[in-house]
Amino acid sequence: MATIEGLKYSKDHEWVKSEGNVKTIGITDFAQSELGDIVFVELPEVGDEISAGQPFGSVESVKTVSELYAPLSGKVVEVNSELEDSPEFVNESPYENAWMIKVETESDDELNELLDQAQYDEMINA
């Protein structure tokens, strides 16, 4: 399973890319491979507030529906609307084309509590 150095990872298999106070969030390659073929993605609206550890959307695969859990708290400032028409991007390109939301955060406290690449790799390979 591919992971990317420099990203942070949650134990719920979301990844976070930090660019100042804006954080881009998606699901990991491991998560999409476990889910199977993604057929639908439900995401919040721009302006919604999300809270760390709480659901912010869901992904539906041919196998199951799985909730997406916010790895950190903040205000949604952008949503990847391409996933509405092309949910398969989650399987094809989980770290590039299939980013899900961008969130404006007030601090990096929650970000610093997430796993780094080595810690996440260790968790999924255990």
C-alpha positions, 0 to 999 in steps of 0.5 A: 500500500502506498503512503506518502512522506510528509502527510499525516495520517489518522487511525481511521485511514484519512490523510492530511496535507498541511498548507498553512492553515488550510488542510487537504483531507482524503482517504488512504490507499489502504482504505480504498483497497479495503473498501473495493470499488467506490461508487458514491462519495458524500461530502459536506458543504463549503462553510460546514464545520467539522470536528475531529473524530466525528463523521464528515461524510461517507463513501459507498463501495460495492461492498459497504458504506463507510463513514469518513471521520474528520482527522481534525476540526475546522471549517470546510473551505473547498470540496472536491466536486469532481468526486460526485461524477467520478467516485472511481478517482478514490480508487485510482488516485487517492492522494492526488485526484481524490482529495475530498475536502479542504479545511481551514484550521485555527491551530496545528495542535490536532495535526500534531497528534496524527501519525506520520508516514512511518507510524501509519505504515507500522499500523497497517502492516501490524 
